[in-house]
Amino acid sequence: MTGAVQPDRRRVLTAGAAVLGAAASAQLWLPATARAAERPLPDGVFSLGVASGDPLPDGIVLWTRLAPDPLNGGGMPDRDVPVEWQIARDARFRKVVRRGTTRARPTYGHSVHVDVRGLRPDTAYWFRFRAGGQLSRVGRTRTAPAAHSPGGSLRVALASCQNWQHGYFTPYADMLDQDPDVVVFVGDYIYESTPSATAVRRHEGSGEPYGLTQYRNRYAQYRSDPDLAEMHANAPFVVTFDDHEVDNDFAGEIPQDPGKQAHDAFVARLTAAYQAYYEHMPVRATAVPDGPHIRMHRRLEFGRLARLNVLDTRQYRSDQATSQEGAQDPALTMLGAAQKRWLVDGLRHSPARWNLIASQIMMAETDLQVGEGKLWFYDAWDGYQAERNALLQEFRRVSNPVVLTGDRHLTMISDLKADFADPGSAVVGAEFVGTSISSNGDQDQAAFRAQWDPRRADNPHWKLLDAHRGYHLFDIRRDGIDARVRVVDTVLRPRATPSTLASLRVEAGRPGVHLV
């Protein structure tokens, strides 16, 4: 977006928080009668911080969750609690433009999702909450450009796969310094794995989460990472989930291990996992779960510069194939019929210069077989060949399609081909598979090269392959996308040294990606 960059945002927020405390002392938010009626709450209700998400030209979602005892169910009384909110044009809240009161309900873990409207396009705002006489920290967010805004620029950060036990979330400290307009998070916000005594940081609890309180505790632990909390407080997120928010490699209502998880038990697990996900993400009421179902695919517009199509590649998919022949079965679907129609219609009729697709799972081919033959990851789009190939054919008629992906714990940047069975087929788009925030920890680079470099000849569409931890940063303009792969030297310690591993570019009107 086109607003001026604030190079010392953290200092600005600290100043805003100090003024917020002064306002609290003056008790400016509520009349005396309302303050007297407030029932006391435990200290530390805003322990999980604040966040914002899903920016519109005139609106934004503001989020918090009241949780004074976050790792033990939350610690809130079993009643509705009024929560006041403010959003302002300045960090000192001298120019408050919207305010109101909502209710944090025990049904949704005392989470708060305020869908603020009536804001200016492409504008920075500051926000805060108040409950039971306690004040949240100050957050900063930004709205999307006006609907018909033709150009300008948009800075997007792509993140995924943050395993608490594998390391600290140090890439977010560098992401904060890069000041993105929006963060696109494409899955594995938490991991459902059991606690490990040898982990860098041990998961809470005593096993995998299955019930709602267990999932709430796991999310609360992840939210306590200081770098993640700081990033959430400084830029809006657009989120979707992959498998580890529920159960590794699940498909629809089929768990990874159906012999160990009965169908009804897994449906109950889905119900708990989706509710906890909603409770901890800055998403609109359209994402309120209906039992074991949640609506996460959606579309966000950034003027006429970019359209972002956010996919759900878990909830509607067929069970994974187990063979090369099965992966080519035309009956298999990754998206489900309704979501596929929604996506194709959105691509065909897009007015945007750039058509971005947030896909949790890698779309470009990964041929694992060195030499003759093919060997695929069946959980990825390679396992759903017919639907993937039909979608790539659609890309021929789409303005500048670019796919943003996670899952692999690797940087894998590729040209998208009309037909991966034919190396000479046309390039129809580009895909950026972002590395992980922390998953796989500090990977052995020599072992990685020994494993993956022999496969490069069988995957000539790969442009960059790397195993450092980090994220991708995109500066999107009408003439092209400049991408940087930002990495850190370690996630095994709370502080890290960042650097740019590589710079790449996608030219408007020329499908594919190249190193610069």
Buried (B, 14 or more C-beta within 10 A) or exposed (E): BEBEEBEEBBEBBEBBBEBBEEBBEEEEBBEEEEEEEEEEBBEBBBBBBBBBBBBBBBBBBBBBBBBBBBBEBBBBBEEEBBBBBBBBBBBBBEEBBBBEBBEBEBEBBBBBBBBBEEBEBBBBBBBBBBBBBBBBBBBBBBBBBBBEBEBBBBBBBBBBBBBBBBBBBBBBBBBBEBBBBBBBBBBBBBBBBEBEEEBBBEBBBEEBBBBBBBBBBBBBBBBBBEBBBBBBBBBBBBBBBBBBBBBBBBBBBBBBEEEEBEEEEBBBBBBBBBBBBBBBBBBBEEBBBEEBEBBBBBEBBBBBBBBBBBBBBBBBBBBBBEEBEBBBBEEBBBBBEEBBEBBBEBBEEBEBBBBBBBBBBBBBBBBBEEEEEBBBBBBBBBBBBBBBBEBBEBBEEBBBBBBBBBBBBBBBBBBBBBBBEEEEEBBBBBBBBBBBBBBBBBBEEEEBEEEBEEBEEBBEBBBBBBBBBBBBBBBBBBEBBBBBBBBBBBBBEBEBEBBEBBEBBBBBEEBBBBEE
